[in-house]
């Protein structure tokens, strides 16, 4: 085996070291691309959703209509540091951890407000597109 190693060294020479560095870069590029793809498609959206959930749980207040992870619908009766008391029926109140709340139902007023904001954004986008198209037409006429 020892006689084989000098033969290998003499055959590759200095060109072997250059090809090893280029093959190393060629091997690392796919791994880096996979890491970037994982970040943008898995890690980043998960962190974003987790922040939104924390924001929702911190904003819980008395009177909010909530849905628990188990599917129980109710109204928040009181809010404590780590728990929430949910009124399910006239005589029934249940205490849940804050993390057991999966979503907060929006009231009709909040839904209307969100719809108005969405319509305003959509209108602003249309106006922006029209003005940019008009500017393009003017620049073409000037040419």
C-alpha positions in Angstrom: 0.0 0.0 0.0 2.9 2.4 0.7 4.2 1.9 -2.8 0.8 3.0 -4.2 0.7 6.3 -2.4 3.9 7.8 -4.0 2.6 6.8 -7.3 -0.7 8.6 -6.6 1.1 11.7 -5.5 3.4 11.8 -8.6 0.4 11.2 -10.9 -1.7 14.1 -9.5 1.1 16.5 -8.9 0.2 20.2 -8.5 -2.9 19.9 -10.7 -4.5 17.6 -8.1 -4.6 20.3 -5.5 -6.3 22.8 -7.8 -9.0 20.2 -8.8 -9.6 19.3 -5.1 -10.4 23.0 -4.2 -12.8 23.3 -7.2 -14.5 20.0 -6.5 -14.9 21.2 -2.8 -16.6 24.3 -4.0 -18.7 22.3 -6.4 -19.7 20.0 -3.5 -20.6 22.8 -1.1 -22.8 24.9 -3.5 -25.7 22.4 -3.5 -25.6 22.2 0.3 -25.7 26.0 0.6 -28.6 26.3 -1.9 -30.5 23.7 0.2 -29.8 25.7 3.4 -31.1 28.9 1.7 -34.2 27.1 0.4 -34.9 25.7 3.9 -34.5 29.1 5.4 -36.9 30.9 3.0 -39.5 28.2 2.7 -39.5 26.6 6.2 -37.7 28.5 8.9 -38.7 32.1 8.1 -42.4 31.5 7.6 -42.5 29.4 10.8 -40.9 32.2 12.8 -43.2 34.7 11.3 -46.3 32.7 12.2 -45.0 32.1 15.8 -44.5 35.9 16.3 -48.1 36.5 15.0 -49.4 33.9 17.4 -47.6 35.4 20.4 -48.9 38.9 19.4 -52.5 37.5 19.3 -52.1 35.8 22.7 -50.7 38.9 24.3 -53.6 41.0 22.9 -56.3 38.8 24.4 -58.8 40.8 26.4 -62.1 40.3 28.2 -65.0 39.8 25.8 -62.9 38.3 22.9 -64.5 35.3 21.2 -61.9 32.5 21.0 -61.5 29.0 19.7 -59.2 26.6 21.6 -57.0 24.0 20.1 -59.5 21.4 21.1 -62.3 23.2 19.1 -64.1 24.7 22.1 -65.8 28.1 21.2 -66.3 30.6 24.0 -65.9 34.2 25.2 -62.9 35.3 27.4 -64.2 36.0 30.9 -60.9 37.0 32.4 -57.3 37.0 31.6 -54.5 36.0 33.9 -50.7 36.0 33.4 -50.5 32.4 32.0 -54.1 31.3 31.8 -57.4 32.5 30.3 -60.9 31.8 31.7 -63.3 31.1 28.9 -67.0 31.3 29.3 -68.5 28.4 27.3 -72.1 28.6 28.4 -74.2 30.6 30.9 -73.1 28.4 33.8 -69.8 26.9 32.5 -66.4 28.6 32.7 -63.2 26.8 31.8 -59.6 27.8 32.5 -57.1 27.3 29.7 -53.4 28.0 29.3 -52.9 30.9 26.9 -51.1 28.6 24.5 -54.4 26.5 24.2 -56.1 29.4 22.3 -55.7 28.7 18.6 -57.5 31.8 17.2 -59.6 34.8 18.1 -62.8 35.4 16.1 -63.1 38.9 14.8 -66.2 41.0 15.6 -68.3 42.4 12.8 -66.8 45.8 13.3 -63.3 44.5 13.1 -64.2 42.5 9.9 -65.6 45.6 8.3 -62.5 47.6 9.2 -60.2 45.0 7.7 -62.3 44.9 4.6 -62.1 48.7 4.2 -58.3 48.6 4.7 -57.9 45.8 2.1 -60.1 47.8 -0.4 -58.0 50.9 0.2 -54.8 49.0 -0.4 -56.2 47.5 -3.6 -57.3 50.9 -4.9 -53.9 52.4 -4.1 -52.2 49.6 -6.1 -54.6 50.3 -9.1 -53.9 54.0 -8.9 -50.1 53.3 -8.8 -50.3 51.1 -11.8 -52.3 53.6 -13.8 -49.9 56.5 -13.0 -46.9 54.4 -13.9 -48.5 53.4 -17.2 -49.2 57.1 -17.9 -45.6 58.0 -17.1 -44.3 55.3 -19.5 -46.6 56.6 -22.3 -45.3 60.1 -21.8 -41.7 59.0 -21.9 -42.4 57.0 -25.1 -44.0 60.1 -26.7 -41.0 62.2 -25.8 -38.7 59.8 -27.6 
